[in-house]
Amino acid sequence: MRWTLITDPAGHPGWWHMALDQALLDRAEQTGEGFVRCYRWAPWCLSFGRHEPALRRYDRARLDAAGIDVVRRPTGGRAVWHARELTYAVAAPLAVLGSLAASYHAIHEGLAMALGRLGVAASLAPAARPIDPGAGACFASPAGGEVLVGGRKLVGSAQLRQGSALLQHGSLLLEDDQSTVAAFTRGTVPPGGETTLVAACGRPVAFGEVAAAVAAAFRAWPGQWTEVTGGPVLDAVAASHAARFRDPAWTWRR
C-alpha cells in the first residue's frame, strides 16, 4: 500500500481545500493509493455538509454582509466553523479501511493516539443513531465513534464513499469554539458540545506540534509512506474541482 502524507501549514481558502480533498478521493479510487493530509484555513470559513439545508438553516444575507467565507463540503454532516484548528483528511481505498463503522473507528483511533502523544486522554463516542443534517452545528453533539475529551467533542468528522474509495475529513479544534455557527443560524440554536485542545492540554498548542503527532499516529498504518509539503503541485491537483467548490450554486444549492 502506497501512502502520501501531506502537511500544509500555509492556509488556503475553503474552496481550495474541498477541491483538493475531492481530487485526492478521485486519485484513491483510480490508483489505489492512500493520502493523509493536515491543513489549515485562510480566510477562516464556514462549511456546510453536502446534504445540509443551508438556505433554510443559515442567514445568507448576514453572512455576505459580514464577509464570512462559505463553502459546501463534498462530505455529509453539519456546519463547522474553521478557524484556529487542524483539519485532517484521509482518502483511501475501501479495501484498506473497510466498512463505514470500521473506517470511522480506524481513523478516529489514530486521532486519539495522536492526542495521547500530546498528553490528552481521549475516548471514542459510543455508537449512536445517525444525526439529521438539519439538526444544527456539527459540534453540537457527537456522532458514534467521534473523538471526545472529558465527554465533550474535540474532533468533528464526515465521510464520503465514492466507488471503491472513501474520503473522511474533520476538524480538531485547537482554540476556537463554534459560536460563529450559532451567530448565523436561524431559529433555535442547540447548545455547543465542543471542547478545544488548548483547554484539554492546559497550554497553547501549535499547529505544527499537532500535525506532527497526527502524522506519527497515521504512519503506524502499514505501507510505504512518502511525505509532501504544500506547493504548486497541490494547486494543480485542486484545479480539477476548483470551479465546482467556488460556485455559489453549489454552496447554496439547498
N, C-alpha and C positions, 0 to 999 in steps of 0.2 A: 504494500500500500504506500503510495506517494502522498505526502502531506506538505503543504506550504503554509508557513506561519508568517502572517503579515502584521507587523506592528507599525502603526502610523500615528505618531504623536502630533502631527500637524492637523489642525481642524479643517473640516470641509463642510459644505452645505448639505442639508438633508437629502436633496435630490441626488447628489453625487454618491452619497453613501448607499442609498437604496438601489441606485443603478449598478453600483459595483457589487453589492451583495447578490442582486439578481443575476449579474453576469457570472459570478463565481458559482452560483447554483447551476446555471447552464453548463458551465465547464465541468462541474462534478458529474452531471448527467451524461455528458458527451464523452468524457475521457476516463471516468472512474477515479479521478484524483480527489483529494480532500483538502480543504482550506480552513484555517482558523485565523481570525482577524481580530485585532484590538484597535479601537479608534475613538476619536472624539469629534465634537460638532462645533462648527463656526460658520455662520452665527448659530446661537442656541435656537432650538427648533421644537415645535410641537408636532408629533407624528400621530397619525390615525391608523388603526388596524384596517386591513383590506376590506372587511365587511362592515365596518363601524358606520352607523348612521350619522356622519359628521354634520350634515346640513341641519338635521333636527337637533342634534345634541350640543353643538358649539356655535358661538356667535361670530359668524364670518366677518361681519362689518366691523365689529370691535377688534378682532384680530388684525384685520387690514389696517385699521386706524392706528393701532399700537405698533405696527411694523413687525409683527411676530411672523417668523418664518414657519411655514407649514408644509408638511409632506404626508402622503399616504404610503404606508409600507406595503411590500408585496405579501407579507405575512398577516395572519389574523391578529386577534387580541384587541386591546383597547388603547386609549390615548396615553401617551407618555410625553413628559416634558424633558427634553435632552439638554442639560446644561453641564454642571460640573459632575461628570460621570465618566466611567469607562464603558463603552459599548463593545460587546463581543459578537462575533458571527462565526458560525460553523456551517460549511457547505460540504456535503459528503454523500457518497452512495448509500442508499438504504441498506444494502447488504452488509455494510460495515457497522452501522449503529442500530439496525433492527427496527422494531415496531415503534409506533408513536410513544408508547409508555417507556419502552426500553431506551430509546434515544434521548428522551427528556431526562431520564434518570442518569444516563451516562454523562451527558453534558453538564447537568446540574451537580452531579457528584464531583466532576472535575473542578467546577467553580467553588464548591465547598472545600475541596482540597487546597485550592489557591488561597482561600480566605484563612484556612488553617495555617498556611505559611506566614500569614500576616498577624497571627495570634488571635484570630477571631473564631469562636466556636459556632459554626453554622449547622443548621439542620435542613432537611427537605420536608416541605409541607406534605401532609398525608393526602392520599387520593381523594378527589372530590368531583362533583358533577361539573361539566363544562359551564363556564360563565358566559352569559349572553353578551355579545359585543356592544349592546346598547346600555350596559349596566354601569357606565361611568369609567373613571380613570383606571388604568392598569394596576396601579399600586394601591387601589382601594381595598383589594382583597387578594389573597394568594390562590393561584390555581394549584392543582395537585402536582407535587414534585418540585415546586419552585423553592428558591433558597430563602430561608428565614434566619434571622438572628434575634434571639430573645422573643420569639413569637411574632416578629414583625418582618415585613417583606423587604429584603435588601436588593434582590435581583428580579426584574420582570422580564419575561421571555415570551416569544411567539415563534411558531414554526409553520413552514410551508413545505408540502410534499409535491414534487413535480416529476412525473415519470418515475425513473429509477433513483432519484436523489432527493435530498432534503436540504432546506435552509432553516437554521434556527439562529435568531439573534436576540439580544436583550441588553438591558441597561443595569449596570451595577452602580448604584448611587454613591458617589464619593462624599458630596456635601449637601446638595440641594434637595429640598422636599418637592412635592408635586402640587404645591398650591397654585401654580400658574395654570394647571389644567382646570382646577376649580374656578379660577377667576374668570374664565371664558366659557364656562358650562352654563347652559340654560337650565332653569328649574332647580330641583333638589340636588344637592351635591353630597354624596356619601362621604363620611369622614375618612381622612387619609389613614392608610395602614402601613406606611413605609417607615424605614429607618435608613440611616446613612453609615457609610464605612467610618467616617470621622467619629460619629457617635459610638460605634461599636469598638473602635480602637482606642478612643480617648486621646487622639493626637491627629495632627494633619497627615494625610497620606497622599503622596503624589501619584499622578497618572503612571509615570514610569515604573514606580515600585509595584503598583498593582498589575500592570501589564506584564512585568517580569514574573510575578507569581502565577498569573493565569497561563503564561506561556510554558512555564515549568510543569504545571499540572497537566496540561494537554499533551505535552511532549512525552508523557508516560504512555500514551497510546502507541501501540506497536506500528512500525513502519519506518520509511525513510523520510527524514524531515529536511526541508530547505527553508531558510529564513529570508524574507524580503522586507524592505522598508518602503515607505511611500515614495512616489516619484512619477515621472511622465508615463511609465509603463502602466500604472494603475489608471491614469487619466484615459489612456487609450482603451483599456478594458471597460471602464464605466461608460464610455461614449456610446456603446451599443444600445443602452437603455436610457440614456440621459433624457431624450425627448419625452418619453413616457412620464418619468417622475418629475419633470419640470412643468408638466401640463396641468393647469388648474382644473381642466375637465376630468383628469384622473383623481387629483387631490380631493375635489368636491363632487365626485360622481354620485354620491348618495348621502 
